């Protein structure tokens, strides 16, 4: 038969009579009642019993807690395969675990675009960071330079330079590849009032004459391919079309290929990008001879 014994309330020290078969009581009935209070379920608002002595009060009632547990499931991290908690109620489940997510975030850093100097996010393994706008402009500039190759009887080398101190503007400076003499410049501009389009304008360096305008174009109907179409400034006639193609079998390289559209039989002009310099890296576009 169980025996009675005495313990003391941990809050006020009052003697509590207890049986040996009970879990030892901690508080007397008075202190036990004072320790209790109510909180609202964070989801449905139902009142939940809580205690001041608890470090963290409950957030959910038993019903919502069960529904919460049923909503959970697990997916695999796309990189390392670790199991990640997900919920059926989420529109998009997580793709990466916290560790892989942190590593991916550390791969990015803030840097100015190498062409226009605007701040952008880049990966640490990118050799020549350029913003999305400058990447989009690159085909128009390559198209303008490819068309210039028909005007000048020598191979060309083009590099992007920044003009201005406060409001910088990028200019593609076109040089004679052999002598380094500047023969032309290509500047980005806009056309149109309601529907504004970006264009690349070529200017003769010696005379200041506007040579051509290169506009956005496309080839094909079902799967249209982006092109850069060059128009002669004096008469407005389309003279060249440029598009990006892959050349090479084992190590294919993306190059811009320019063809004449106002006459047949002309050879194609190829423009490709190379990185020059060891300490101060710069990208230049070169045309074939």
C-alpha positions as CSV (number, residue, x, y, z in Angstrom):
1,X,0.0,0.0,0.0
2,X,1.3,3.4,-1.0
3,X,2.5,5.7,1.8
4,X,2.1,9.4,2.2
5,X,5.1,11.7,2.4
6,X,5.7,15.4,2.4
7,X,7.3,17.6,-0.3
8,X,7.7,21.4,-0.5
9,X,6.3,23.7,-3.1
10,X,9.1,25.1,-5.2
11,X,7.5,28.5,-5.4
12,X,6.2,29.3,-1.9
13,X,7.7,26.4,0.3
14,X,4.2,25.2,1.4
15,X,4.1,21.5,2.5
16,X,2.4,19.2,0.0
17,X,1.1,15.8,1.0
18,X,1.9,13.3,-1.8
19,X,1.6,9.5,-2.3
20,X,4.7,7.6,-3.3
21,X,3.0,6.3,-6.5
22,X,2.5,9.9,-7.8
23,X,5.0,11.8,-9.8
24,X,6.4,14.2,-7.2
25,X,4.3,17.4,-7.2
26,X,6.3,20.7,-7.8
27,X,3.8,23.3,-6.8
28,X,1.0,23.5,-4.3
29,X,-2.6,23.9,-5.7
30,X,-2.5,27.7,-5.1
31,X,0.8,28.3,-6.9
32,X,-0.2,25.8,-9.6
33,X,-3.4,27.9,-10.4
34,X,-1.4,31.1,-10.4
35,X,1.1,29.7,-12.9
36,X,-1.6,29.1,-15.5
37,X,-2.7,31.6,-18.1
38,X,-4.2,31.5,-21.7
39,X,-2.9,32.3,-25.1
40,X,-4.6,32.4,-28.5
41,X,-3.8,29.9,-31.2
42,X,-1.9,31.7,-33.9
43,X,-4.0,30.1,-36.6
44,X,-7.6,29.8,-35.4
45,X,-7.6,31.9,-32.2
46,X,-8.7,29.1,-29.9
47,X,-7.7,29.7,-26.2
48,X,-4.8,27.4,-25.2
49,X,-3.6,26.6,-21.6
50,X,-0.1,27.9,-20.9
51,X,2.2,28.4,-17.9
52,X,4.3,31.4,-16.9
53,X,7.1,28.9,-15.9
54,X,7.3,27.6,-19.5
55,X,10.2,29.2,-21.5
56,X,8.1,29.3,-24.7
57,X,4.3,29.4,-24.7
58,X,2.5,27.1,-27.3
59,X,1.6,28.8,-30.6
60,X,-1.0,26.4,-31.9
61,X,-3.9,24.4,-30.4
62,X,-3.9,20.6,-30.7
63,X,-6.2,20.6,-33.8
64,X,-4.0,23.1,-35.7
65,X,-0.9,21.4,-34.6
66,X,-2.1,18.1,-36.1
67,X,-3.1,19.9,-39.4
68,X,0.3,21.6,-39.4
69,X,2.0,18.2,-39.1
70,X,-0.1,16.7,-41.9
71,X,0.8,19.7,-44.2
72,X,4.5,18.8,-44.0
73,X,6.5,16.6,-46.5
74,X,10.1,16.4,-47.6
75,X,11.9,17.0,-50.9
76,X,15.5,16.4,-51.8
77,X,18.0,19.3,-52.3
78,X,18.7,19.7,-56.0
79,X,22.4,19.9,-55.4
80,X,23.4,17.6,-52.5
81,X,20.3,15.4,-52.0
82,X,19.7,16.4,-48.4
83,X,16.1,16.1,-47.3
84,X,14.3,19.4,-46.8
85,X,11.1,20.2,-45.1
86,X,8.3,21.5,-47.4
87,X,4.6,22.1,-47.1
88,X,1.8,21.1,-49.5
89,X,0.3,24.6,-48.9
90,X,3.4,26.3,-50.4
91,X,3.1,27.3,-54.1
92,X,6.8,26.4,-54.8
93,X,8.7,23.9,-52.7
94,X,12.4,24.8,-51.8
95,X,15.0,23.7,-54.3
96,X,18.1,23.8,-52.1
97,X,18.9,23.1,-48.4
98,X,20.2,26.0,-46.3
99,X,23.8,25.0,-46.7
100,X,23.7,24.9,-50.5
101,X,21.6,28.0,-50.6
102,X,24.2,29.9,-48.7
103,X,27.0,28.6,-51.0
104,X,25.0,29.7,-54.0
105,X,24.4,33.2,-52.5
106,X,28.2,33.5,-51.8
107,X,28.9,32.8,-55.5
108,X,27.4,36.2,-56.3
109,X,28.8,39.7,-55.7
110,X,28.1,43.3,-56.5
111,X,30.2,44.8,-59.3
112,X,29.9,47.5,-62.0
113,X,29.1,46.3,-65.5
114,X,32.3,46.2,-67.5
115,X,30.6,48.0,-70.4
116,X,28.3,50.7,-68.9
117,X,29.5,50.8,-65.2
118,X,26.0,50.3,-63.8
119,X,25.9,48.2,-60.6
120,X,25.0,44.6,-61.1
121,X,25.2,41.1,-59.5
122,X,27.7,38.7,-61.0
123,X,29.1,35.3,-60.3
124,X,32.7,35.1,-59.1
125,X,33.6,32.7,-62.0
126,X,32.5,35.2,-64.7
127,X,35.4,36.4,-66.7
128,X,33.8,39.6,-68.0
129,X,30.6,40.6,-66.1
130,X,28.1,42.5,-68.2
131,X,24.6,43.6,-67.3
132,X,21.6,42.1,-69.2
133,X,21.1,45.3,-71.2
134,X,24.7,45.4,-72.5
135,X,24.4,41.7,-73.4
136,X,21.3,42.5,-75.4
137,X,23.1,45.4,-77.1
138,X,26.1,43.3,-78.0
139,X,24.4,41.7,-81.1
140,X,23.5,45.2,-82.4
141,X,27.0,46.4,-81.9
142,X,28.5,43.3,-83.5
143,X,26.1,43.7,-86.4
144,X,27.1,47.3,-86.9
145,X,30.8,46.4,-86.8
146,X,30.3,43.5,-89.2
147,X,28.7,45.9,-91.7
148,X,31.6,48.3,-91.2
149,X,34.0,45.6,-92.3
150,X,32.6,45.9,-95.8
151,X,33.5,49.7,-95.7
152,X,37.0,49.3,-94.5
153,X,39.4,47.0,-96.4
154,X,41.1,45.6,-93.3
155,X,40.4,43.6,-90.1
156,X,38.7,45.5,-87.3
157,X,39.1,45.4,-83.5
158,X,36.3,46.9,-81.3
159,X,36.4,47.7,-77.6
160,X,33.8,49.3,-75.3
161,X,34.8,52.6,-73.7
162,X,32.9,54.7,-71.2
163,X,32.4,58.4,-71.8
164,X,31.4,61.0,-69.3
165,X,32.0,61.4,-65.5
166,X,28.6,61.5,-63.8
167,X,26.4,60.0,-66.5
168,X,28.6,57.6,-68.3
169,X,27.8,56.5,-71.8
170,X,29.2,53.5,-73.6
171,X,30.8,53.8,-77.0
172,X,32.1,51.0,-79.2
173,X,35.4,52.3,-80.6
174,X,36.4,50.6,-83.9
175,X,40.1,50.4,-84.8
176,X,42.2,49.1,-87.6
177,X,43.4,45.8,-86.0
178,X,46.9,46.1,-87.4
179,X,47.6,49.8,-86.8
180,X,45.3,50.6,-83.9
181,X,43.9,53.7,-85.7
182,X,40.4,54.6,-84.7
183,X,38.2,54.5,-87.9
184,X,34.7,54.6,-86.5
185,X,32.5,54.6,-83.4
186,X,29.3,52.8,-82.7
187,X,26.9,54.4,-80.2
188,X,23.6,53.1,-78.8
189,X,20.5,55.2,-79.3
190,X,16.7,54.9,-79.4
191,X,14.1,55.3,-82.1
192,X,10.3,55.8,-81.8
193,X,8.0,57.7,-79.5
194,X,5.4,55.2,-78.4
195,X,7.3,52.0,-79.1
196,X,10.9,52.9,-78.3
197,X,13.6,50.5,-79.8
198,X,17.3,50.5,-79.2
199,X,19.5,50.9,-82.2
200,X,23.3,51.0,-82.9
201,X,24.5,54.0,-84.9
202,X,27.8,53.9,-86.8
203,X,29.8,57.1,-87.3
204,X,32.9,57.7,-89.4
205,X,35.6,59.0,-87.0
206,X,37.3,61.2,-89.6
207,X,34.3,62.9,-91.2
208,X,31.7,62.6,-88.4
209,X,29.3,61.2,-91.1
210,X,26.6,58.8,-89.9
211,X,27.3,55.6,-91.8
212,X,24.5,53.2,-90.8
213,X,21.8,52.3,-88.2
214,X,21.5,48.7,-86.9
215,X,18.1,47.6,-85.7
216,X,16.6,44.6,-84.0
217,X,15.3,42.0,-86.4
218,X,14.3,38.4,-86.7
219,X,14.5,35.5,-89.1
220,X,11.9,32.7,-89.3
221,X,8.3,32.3,-88.4
222,X,7.7,29.2,-86.3
223,X,11.0,29.6,-84.3
224,X,12.1,33.1,-85.0
225,X,15.8,33.8,-84.5
226,X,17.0,37.2,-83.3
227,X,19.0,39.2,-85.8
228,X,20.7,42.6,-86.2
229,X,19.7,44.3,-89.4
230,X,21.9,47.2,-90.7
231,X,20.5,50.0,-92.8
232,X,22.6,52.5,-94.8
233,X,21.9,56.0,-93.5
234,X,22.0,57.8,-96.9
235,X,19.2,55.9,-98.6
236,X,17.7,53.8,-95.7
237,X,18.3,50.5,-97.6
238,X,19.0,47.3,-95.6
239,X,22.5,46.2,-96.4
240,X,23.5,43.5,-93.9
241,X,22.0,41.0,-91.5
242,X,23.9,39.6,-88.5
243,X,23.0,36.6,-86.3
244,X,24.8,34.5,-83.7
245,X,25.9,31.1,-84.7
246,X,28.0,28.3,-83.2
247,X,31.3,27.3,-85.0
248,X,33.5,24.4,-84.2
249,X,32.8,20.7,-83.4
250,X,34.6,19.7,-80.2
251,X,34.7,23.2,-78.7
252,X,31.9,25.2,-80.3
253,X,32.3,29.0,-80.0
254,X,29.5,31.6,-80.4
255,X,30.3,34.1,-83.1
256,X,28.4,36.8,-85.0
257,X,28.0,36.1,-88.7
258,X,27.2,39.1,-91.0
259,X,26.0,38.7,-94.6
260,X,25.0,41.3,-97.2
261,X,21.3,41.5,-98.1
262,X,21.5,44.0,-100.9
263,X,23.7,41.9,-103.2
264,X,24.4,38.2,-103.7
265,X,27.7,36.4,-103.7
266,X,29.4,38.3,-100.9
267,X,31.5,36.5,-98.3
268,X,30.3,36.2,-94.7
269,X,32.0,38.4,-92.1
270,X,32.7,36.8,-88.7
271,X,33.0,38.8,-85.5
272,X,34.1,37.1,-82.3
273,X,35.0,38.2,-78.7
274,X,38.3,37.7,-77.0
275,X,39.6,38.7,-73.6
276,X,42.9,40.6,-73.5
277,X,45.2,41.8,-70.7
278,X,46.5,40.0,-67.7
279,X,45.9,42.5,-64.9
280,X,43.3,44.8,-66.5
281,X,41.1,42.5,-68.4
282,X,39.1,43.9,-71.3
283,X,36.9,42.3,-74.0
284,X,37.4,43.2,-77.6
285,X,35.5,42.1,-80.7
286,X,37.6,41.1,-83.7
287,X,36.5,40.6,-87.3
288,X,38.2,38.2,-89.7
289,X,40.6,39.5,-92.3
